[in-house]
Amino acid sequence: MESIAYLYKDFNDLVFVKSTFENNTYTVYLRFNKRVKAVCSECGNPFGKKAHSKHTRTLQDISTHSAQNAFAYKVIVKVDMHKYKCTQCGQIRTPAISMAQKGNRYTNRLRSMAIEHLDAQTTIKKVASFTGISESTINRMEMEHIQASLPPPQEAKPRIIAVDEIAIRKGRKYATVVYDWESGTILWMVKGHDSEALETYIHTLTDEQKAGIEIVSMDMWRPYHHAVEKLLPHAKIIADPFHVSKAIYKSVEEQRKIEFETIQKEERLNFLEQRKKQIGMFKKNPDNLEPDQYDSLTEDLKKNESLYKLYILKERVHGLWKIKTLDQAKTTLHQIVLDFIQSPFEKLQKVCKTIMGYYDKILNGFEYQVNNGKAEGINNKIKVFKRKGYGYPNFEKFKARVMFYV
Ligand SMILES: [Zn+2]
């Protein structure tokens, strides 16, 4: 009994009366301290002297509540108080108590405990299970906590922003994500990856914020470029070298598939015997191959002229996005375009045409040394976050969680 009383001695406005223990539940009885001036729980207005009806407020407190725990018990707090007529709101109200916020059915400390355990790794279900609070309440608690903790969007002063798209569902559901490139934080997330999606973000900005954006870095994706050209005409646009490399690798891979298909029919070459392994090595960054792997791969590829040529062209692209000087970038890009255009590979010719459409914007990336490699790191975190069991039946909640935790 006494030990339980000890847990309630810090609340000056509440007096411990007694506690009972039954069916693995402690029920703690407290009463409102008459020496403390009661104020309205709704508006904070001090109540008059004349009390209205009696009222008991029931709260859930920190428990050892876990389905797995044989010694599990629950703690329920019952606070006896009087209601008063509030002269400010003109209603019959209960007094505010220090132990819980208005309207809540749980104590502040139980809430803090739950929030402390909420992070990108823990599921709502888990926190609900060990706090004994319902999942829907934990959900709401988390959203309130996130909304109260995230800095207001108008406080952000990004100078360089990176725009990227992420797949929010397998298939074709996309979201547009805007990052503060310098701080590496997510500024905005919206469904869709069209021009309008990005415009939605820009429309949230104040004139001062818009003027403050000097550089926008993004993929070679026409709708995004349109949005920036239209709404942030002063900003320097970068067609991000990281995505350029990615686009080229994608074309190489498409072409490799085409080339492999023609060989498969012949089934003559040695490397087909270990086809899977070879494909894996072909796709890998050459730097990540052991010297003997590299040798055996190129040895095999030499048996097929097209594939060998394709592999050599692929190697040209390697390290492109990390080039440090504009001059070197110019030379390398120039060489890549020439080689690709002259190559017999249709997919490479196609990606070249895209690159040429963004040539100056790509070079801007090297001039300002800005690329979306960093944003890609955050995107990967979002992917991991999705796998941790945070779904997105509700996009706004998913967005809030991503912005808060990632
Ligand atoms: Zn009031």
Boltz pocket constraint, residues with backbone or C-beta under 6 A from the ligand:
constraints:
  - pocket:
      binder: B
      contacts: [[A, 40], [A, 41], [A, 42], [A, 43], [A, 44], [A, 45], [A, 86], [A, 87], [A, 88], [A, 89], [A, 90], [A, 93]]
      max_distance: 6.0
